[in-house]
Amino acid sequence: MPELAQIVEELSTVLDRTVAEKIGKVILSVYESAVLKRLDALESALRQLAEEMRQSQELLAQRVEEQLAAHRRETDERFRELREEQQRMYAEFQEYRKQTDQRFRELREEQQRMYAE
């Protein structure tokens, strides 16, 4: 940042010192105003960027939650299907076991009849 003394020194080579001081103050004021405007613009841009990033983060979080919920539903549905399949297979197993036990009893009875004869 330029200093007032430096500006006045350079202007006083071609102007009266009092006039050079007044012009130097105006130049410095204009420079500071321009710098502040740039800083304000930068701050505004940073605020806007921060807001956009916050919104993006919210959207991303929402998408992740939606995907997670969809995966949970799919997992729950698959778990239900597997449980039903397991129950069906167990019922079939029980039925086959009953049939096997019945056939085994029949064969034992037949064997006992054969020995009895």
MDTraj code that builds the backbone (N, CA, C; nanometers):
import mdtraj as md
import numpy as np

residues = "MET PRO GLU LEU ALA GLN ILE VAL GLU GLU LEU SER THR VAL LEU ASP ARG THR VAL ALA GLU LYS ILE GLY LYS VAL ILE LEU SER VAL TYR GLU SER ALA VAL LEU LYS ARG LEU ASP ALA LEU GLU SER ALA LEU ARG GLN LEU ALA GLU GLU MET ARG GLN SER GLN GLU LEU LEU ALA GLN ARG VAL GLU GLU GLN LEU ALA ALA HIS ARG ARG GLU THR ASP GLU ARG PHE ARG GLU LEU ARG GLU GLU GLN GLN ARG MET TYR ALA GLU PHE GLN GLU TYR ARG LYS GLN THR ASP GLN ARG PHE ARG GLU LEU ARG GLU GLU GLN GLN ARG MET TYR ALA GLU".split()
xyz = np.array([
    [0.0853, -0.1169, 0.0000],
    [0.0000, 0.0000, 0.0000],
    [0.0902, 0.1237, 0.0000],
    [0.0585, 0.2193, -0.0871],
    [0.1424, 0.3401, -0.0928],
    [0.1259, 0.4241, 0.0337],
    [0.2304, 0.4946, 0.0677],
    [0.2258, 0.5808, 0.1857],
    [0.2066, 0.7251, 0.1421],
    [0.1383, 0.8000, 0.2260],
    [0.1097, 0.9402, 0.1956],
    [0.2383, 1.0190, 0.1764],
    [0.3370, 0.9976, 0.2590],
    [0.4633, 1.0725, 0.2493],
    [0.5297, 1.0501, 0.1144],
    [0.5257, 0.9286, 0.0658],
    [0.5868, 0.8973, -0.0636],
    [0.5122, 0.9677, -0.1765],
    [0.3787, 0.9657, -0.1715],
    [0.2976, 1.0330, -0.2737],
    [0.3239, 1.1830, -0.2722],
    [0.3225, 1.2412, -0.1532],
    [0.3460, 1.3862, -0.1401],
    [0.4847, 1.4217, -0.1917],
    [0.5838, 1.3415, -0.1590],
    [0.7216, 1.3660, -0.2035],
    [0.7297, 1.3701, -0.3553],
    [0.6657, 1.2748, -0.4210],
    [0.6706, 1.2710, -0.5670],
    [0.5931, 1.3866, -0.6289],
    [0.4753, 1.4182, -0.5733],
    [0.3965, 1.5298, -0.6276],
    [0.4617, 1.6653, -0.6015],
    [0.5304, 1.6783, -0.4906],
    [0.5906, 1.8081, -0.4559],
    [0.7065, 1.8450, -0.5482],
    [0.7521, 1.7506, -0.6281],
    [0.8565, 1.7854, -0.7256],
    [0.8005, 1.8708, -0.8374],
    [0.6678, 1.8630, -0.8613],
    [0.6063, 1.9431, -0.9679],
    [0.4994, 2.0375, -0.9160],
    [0.4573, 2.0205, -0.7905],
    [0.3514, 2.1039, -0.7324],
    [0.3978, 2.1632, -0.6003],
    [0.3207, 2.2604, -0.5557],
    [0.3432, 2.3191, -0.4239],
    [0.3180, 2.2102, -0.3197],
    [0.3919, 2.2137, -0.2100],
    [0.3848, 2.1090, -0.1071],
    [0.2435, 2.0981, -0.0495],
    [0.1766, 2.2063, -0.0219],
    [0.0410, 2.2042, 0.0342],
    [-0.0554, 2.1391, -0.0638],
    [-0.0460, 2.1750, -0.1895],
    [-0.1319, 2.1160, -0.2926],
    [-0.0982, 1.9669, -0.3071],
    [0.0302, 1.9345, -0.3031],
    [0.0738, 1.7953, -0.3146],
    [0.0172, 1.7119, -0.1997],
    [0.0132, 1.7685, -0.0779],
    [-0.0429, 1.6962, 0.0368],
    [-0.1919, 1.6705, 0.0177],
    [-0.2649, 1.7738, -0.0301],
    [-0.4093, 1.7579, -0.0515],
    [-0.4363, 1.6535, -0.1602],
    [-0.3635, 1.6636, -0.2708],
    [-0.3822, 1.5669, -0.3794],
    [-0.3421, 1.4267, -0.3325],
    [-0.2344, 1.4166, -0.2559],
    [-0.1891, 1.2879, -0.2029],
    [-0.2947, 1.2239, -0.1140],
    [-0.3595, 1.3071, -0.0291],
    [-0.4657, 1.2546, 0.0574],
    [-0.5828, 1.2022, -0.0257],
    [-0.6173, 1.2769, -0.1319],
    [-0.7276, 1.2338, -0.2189],
    [-0.6908, 1.1024, -0.2890],
    [-0.5671, 1.0969, -0.3424],
    [-0.5217, 0.9749, -0.4104],
    [-0.5245, 0.8566, -0.3141],
    [-0.4722, 0.8782, -0.1944],
    [-0.4704, 0.7710, -0.0943],
    [-0.6123, 0.7294, -0.0556],
    [-0.7030, 0.8269, -0.0432],
    [-0.8422, 0.7971, -0.0096],
    [-0.9081, 0.7143, -0.1202],
    [-0.8839, 0.7552, -0.2459],
    [-0.9403, 0.6810, -0.3591],
    [-0.8834, 0.5390, -0.3618],
    [-0.7524, 0.5272, -0.3382],
    [-0.6876, 0.3957, -0.3371],
    [-0.7467, 0.3070, -0.2270],
    [-0.7596, 0.3635, -0.1069],
    [-0.8165, 0.2869, 0.0046],
    [-0.9603, 0.2455, -0.0251],
    [-1.0358, 0.3370, -0.0870],
    [-1.1744, 0.3063, -0.1223],
    [-1.1799, 0.1906, -0.2224],
    [-1.0900, 0.1951, -0.3223],
    [-1.0865, 0.0871, -0.4219],
    [-1.0483, -0.0455, -0.3568],
    [-0.9510, -0.0405, -0.2660],
    [-0.9092, -0.1624, -0.1962],
    [-1.0242, -0.2167, -0.1124],
    [-1.0939, -0.1268, -0.0415],
    [-1.2072, -0.1710, 0.0406],
    [-1.3181, -0.2302, -0.0456],
    [-1.3421, -0.1689, -0.1625],
    [-1.4441, -0.2239, -0.2524],
    [-1.4041, -0.3632, -0.2992],
    [-1.2760, -0.3797, -0.3295],
    [-1.2291, -0.5124, -0.3703],
    [-1.2449, -0.6119, -0.2561],
    [-1.2106, -0.5677, -0.1361],
    [-1.2253, -0.6564, -0.0206],
    [-1.3714, -0.6919, 0.0035],
    [-1.4589, -0.5910, -0.0104],
    [-1.6023, -0.6174, 0.0053],
    [-1.6510, -0.7162, -0.1004],
    [-1.6051, -0.6955, -0.2247],
    [-1.6451, -0.7865, -0.3325],
    [-1.5927, -0.9273, -0.3052],
    [-1.4694, -0.9354, -0.2583],
    [-1.4113, -1.0655, -0.2258],
    [-1.4874, -1.1320, -0.1110],
    [-1.5196, -1.0539, -0.0095],
    [-1.5952, -1.1074, 0.1040],
    [-1.7320, -1.1564, 0.0587],
    [-1.7964, -1.0790, -0.0286],
    [-1.9268, -1.1185, -0.0809],
    [-1.9156, -1.2474, -0.1622],
    [-1.8118, -1.2560, -0.2448],
    [-1.7914, -1.3771, -0.3247],
    [-1.7654, -1.4972, -0.2346],
    [-1.6885, -1.4764, -0.1282],
    [-1.6614, -1.5856, -0.0343],
    [-1.7885, -1.6294, 0.0383],
    [-1.8715, -1.5327, 0.0760],
    [-1.9990, -1.5664, 0.1403],
    [-2.0862, -1.6479, 0.0456],
    [-2.0912, -1.6036, -0.0808],
    [-2.1716, -1.6748, -0.1801],
    [-2.1176, -1.8164, -0.2012],
    [-1.9862, -1.8284, -0.2102],
    [-1.9247, -1.9600, -0.2262],
    [-1.9563, -2.0496, -0.1064],
    [-1.9468, -1.9926, 0.0129],
    [-1.9775, -2.0696, 0.1340],
    [-2.1226, -2.1167, 0.1326],
    [-2.2139, -2.0308, 0.0880],
    [-2.3555, -2.0674, 0.0808],
    [-2.3769, -2.1784, -0.0221],
    [-2.3124, -2.1643, -0.1377],
    [-2.3246, -2.2674, -0.2407],
    [-2.2681, -2.4005, -0.1915],
    [-2.1571, -2.3944, -0.1204],
    [-2.0984, -2.5173, -0.0664],
    [-2.1904, -2.5794, 0.0381],
    [-2.2528, -2.4966, 0.1216],
    [-2.3461, -2.5472, 0.2222],
    [-2.4649, -2.6156, 0.1543],
    [-2.5182, -2.5501, 0.0495],
    [-2.6306, -2.6088, -0.0227],
    [-2.5906, -2.7399, -0.0900],
    [-2.4713, -2.7408, -0.1492],
    [-2.4227, -2.8639, -0.2128],
    [-2.4075, -2.9749, -0.1100],
    [-2.3572, -2.9393, 0.0061],
    [-2.3396, -3.0385, 0.1125],
    [-2.4754, -3.0925, 0.1578],
    [-2.5743, -3.0036, 0.1691],
    [-2.7083, -3.0484, 0.2083],
    [-2.7669, -3.1421, 0.1033],
    [-2.7500, -3.1053, -0.0259],
    [-2.8013, -3.1910, -0.1329],
    [-2.7315, -3.3263, -0.1334],
    [-2.6011, -3.3236, -0.1127],
    [-2.5254, -3.4486, -0.1078],
    [-2.5723, -3.5346, 0.0093],
    [-2.5901, -3.4721, 0.1245],
    [-2.6378, -3.5461, 0.2424],
    [-2.7761, -3.6050, 0.2157],
    [-2.8609, -3.5275, 0.1492],
    [-2.9950, -3.5753, 0.1170],
    [-2.9879, -3.6948, 0.0213],
    [-2.9015, -3.6849, -0.0815],
    [-2.8876, -3.7967, -0.1754],
    [-2.8333, -3.9204, -0.1058],
    [-2.7369, -3.9006, -0.0176],
    [-2.6805, -4.0143, 0.0559],
    [-2.7890, -4.0794, 0.1415],
    [-2.8696, -3.9976, 0.2097],
    [-2.9792, -4.0518, 0.2919],
    [-3.0794, -4.1283, 0.2062],
    [-3.1122, -4.0726, 0.0875],
    [-3.2067, -4.1405, -0.0010],
    [-3.1504, -4.2738, -0.0481],
    [-3.0228, -4.2742, -0.0852],
    [-2.9603, -4.3989, -0.1296],
    [-2.9532, -4.4998, -0.0154],
    [-2.9196, -4.4514, 0.1025],
    [-2.9129, -4.5396, 0.2188],
    [-3.0500, -4.5997, 0.2484],
    [-3.1539, -4.5170, 0.2412],
    [-3.2897, -4.5665, 0.2652],
    [-3.3280, -4.6704, 0.1595],
    [-3.2914, -4.6442, 0.0339],
    [-3.3215, -4.7401, -0.0731],
    [-3.2483, -4.8718, -0.0487],
    [-3.1226, -4.8637, -0.0096],
    [-3.0463, -4.9856, 0.0190],
    [-3.1056, -5.0602, 0.1383],
    [-3.1503, -4.9860, 0.2381],
    [-3.2137, -5.0516, 0.3537],
    [-3.3399, -5.1254, 0.3113],
    [-3.4207, -5.0578, 0.2274],
    [-3.5436, -5.1224, 0.1803],
    [-3.5110, -5.2489, 0.1011],
    [-3.4113, -5.2389, 0.0126],
    [-3.3715, -5.3558, -0.0665],
    [-3.3209, -5.4678, 0.0242],
    [-3.2400, -5.4316, 0.1220],
    [-3.1858, -5.5314, 0.2151],
    [-3.2978, -5.5952, 0.2958],
    [-3.3900, -5.5134, 0.3459],
    [-3.5027, -5.5672, 0.4226],
    [-3.5871, -5.6614, 0.3370],
    [-3.6130, -5.6204, 0.2125],
    [-3.6920, -5.7043, 0.1229],
    [-3.6205, -5.8362, 0.0954],
    [-3.4920, -5.8300, 0.0697],
    [-3.4141, -5.9526, 0.0440],
    [-3.4113, -6.0412, 0.1688],
    [-3.3985, -5.9791, 0.2857],
    [-3.3989, -6.0550, 0.4106],
    [-3.5328, -6.1265, 0.4283],
    [-3.6430, -6.0548, 0.3988],
    [-3.7758, -6.1176, 0.4088],
    [-3.7868, -6.2354, 0.3115],
    [-3.7384, -6.2156, 0.1889],
    [-3.7429, -6.3233, 0.0901],
    [-3.6636, -6.4447, 0.1383],
    [-3.5451, -6.4190, 0.1906],
    [-3.4618, -6.5296, 0.2391],
    [-3.5255, -6.5995, 0.3586],
    [-3.5870, -6.5213, 0.4477],
    [-3.6538, -6.5810, 0.5633],
    [-3.7707, -6.6681, 0.5172],
    [-3.8491, -6.6184, 0.4211],
    [-3.9603, -6.6974, 0.3689],
    [-3.9096, -6.8251, 0.3019],
    [-3.8014, -6.8128, 0.2255],
    [-3.7426, -6.9305, 0.1601],
    [-3.6941, -7.0307, 0.2645],
    [-3.6317, -6.9799, 0.3698],
    [-3.5836, -7.0672, 0.4767],
    [-3.7015, -7.1395, 0.5428],
    [-3.8088, -7.0659, 0.5701],
    [-3.9260, -7.1275, 0.6326],
    [-3.9885, -7.2321, 0.5405],
    [-3.9943, -7.2004, 0.4106],
    [-4.0496, -7.2958, 0.3142],
    [-3.9633, -7.4222, 0.3090],
    [-3.8318, -7.4026, 0.3043],
    [-3.7411, -7.5176, 0.2990],
    [-3.7494, -7.5998, 0.4279],
    [-3.7643, -7.5321, 0.5413],
    [-3.7761, -7.6040, 0.6680],
    [-3.9060, -7.6843, 0.6710],
    [-4.0131, -7.6247, 0.6188],
    [-4.1410, -7.6967, 0.6136],
    [-4.1285, -7.8189, 0.5224],
    [-4.0605, -7.8025, 0.4077],
    [-4.0381, -7.9164, 0.3180],
    [-3.9548, -8.0239, 0.3885],
    [-3.8515, -7.9784, 0.4582],
    [-3.7667, -8.0723, 0.5317],
    [-3.8489, -8.1504, 0.6334],
    [-3.9339, -8.0792, 0.7072],
    [-4.0182, -8.1461, 0.8075],
    [-4.1106, -8.2478, 0.7398],
    [-4.1652, -8.2096, 0.6238],
    [-4.2537, -8.3013, 0.5515],
    [-4.1764, -8.4245, 0.5046],
    [-4.0577, -8.4024, 0.4480],
    [-3.9750, -8.5165, 0.4050],
    [-3.9361, -8.6042, 0.5239],
    [-3.9100, -8.5396, 0.6351],
    [-3.8740, -8.6153, 0.7555],
    [-3.9912, -8.7021, 0.8004],
    [-4.1116, -8.6451, 0.7991],
    [-4.2307, -8.7232, 0.8356],
    [-4.2471, -8.8417, 0.7407],
    [-4.2315, -8.8141, 0.6103],
    [-4.2462, -8.9213, 0.5111],
    [-4.1402, -9.0298, 0.5326],
    [-4.0160, -8.9845, 0.5606],
    [-3.9075, -9.0804, 0.5841],
    [-3.9354, -9.1622, 0.7095],
    [-3.9792, -9.0964, 0.8161],
    [-4.0123, -9.1680, 0.9401],
    [-4.1254, -9.2678, 0.9157],
    [-4.2258, -9.2248, 0.8402],
    [-4.3388, -9.3132, 0.8096],
    [-4.2914, -9.4337, 0.7290],
    [-4.2094, -9.4067, 0.6273],
    [-4.1584, -9.5170, 0.5440],
    [-4.0702, -9.6102, 0.6269],
    [-3.9895, -9.5524, 0.7160],
    [-3.9039, -9.6327, 0.8029],
    [-3.9892, -9.7222, 0.8923],
    [-4.0988, -9.6689, 0.9489],
    [-4.1899, -9.7500, 1.0316],
    [-4.2514, -9.8625, 0.9484],
    [-4.2935, -9.8283, 0.8265],
    [-4.3529, -9.9300, 0.7396],
    [-4.2535, -10.0419, 0.7105],
    [-4.1287, -10.0014, 0.6806],
    [-4.0261, -10.1023, 0.6512],
    [-3.9955, -10.1871, 0.7742],
    [-3.9929, -10.1263, 0.8910],
    [-3.9676, -10.2002, 1.0141],
    [-4.0815, -10.2985, 1.0404],
    [-4.2047, -10.2516, 1.0213],
    [-4.3195, -10.3406, 1.0401],
    [-4.3140, -10.4570, 0.9415],
    [-4.2774, -10.4242, 0.8173],
    [-4.2681, -10.5294, 0.7163],
    [-4.1566, -10.6278, 0.7525],
    [-4.0454, -10.5732, 0.8015],
    [-3.9343, -10.6592, 0.8434],
    [-3.9776, -10.7492, 0.9589],
    [-4.0499, -10.6925, 1.0553],
    [-4.0965, -10.7717, 1.1693],
    [-4.1941, -10.8800, 1.1234],
    [-4.2772, -10.8484, 1.0264],
    [-4.3702, -10.9495, 0.9732],
    [-4.2930, -11.0612, 0.9041],
    [-4.1886, -11.0207, 0.8320],
    [-4.1099, -11.1217, 0.7613],
    [-4.0403, -11.2145, 0.8606],
    [-3.9886, -11.1567, 0.9707],
    [-3.9248, -11.2416, 1.0720],
    [-4.0278, -11.3287, 1.1437],
    [-4.1472, -11.2747, 1.1590],
    [-4.2521, -11.3485, 1.2280],
    [-4.2990, -11.4668, 1.1442],
    [-4.2879, -11.4595, 1.0160],
    [-4.3371, -11.5675, 0.9296],
    [-4.2458, -11.6811, 0.9273],
])
top = md.Topology()
chain = top.add_chain()
for i, resn in enumerate(residues, 1):
    res = top.add_residue(resn, chain, resSeq=i)
    for name in ("N", "CA", "C"):
        top.add_atom(name, md.element.get_by_symbol(name[0]), res)
traj = md.Trajectory(xyz[None], top)
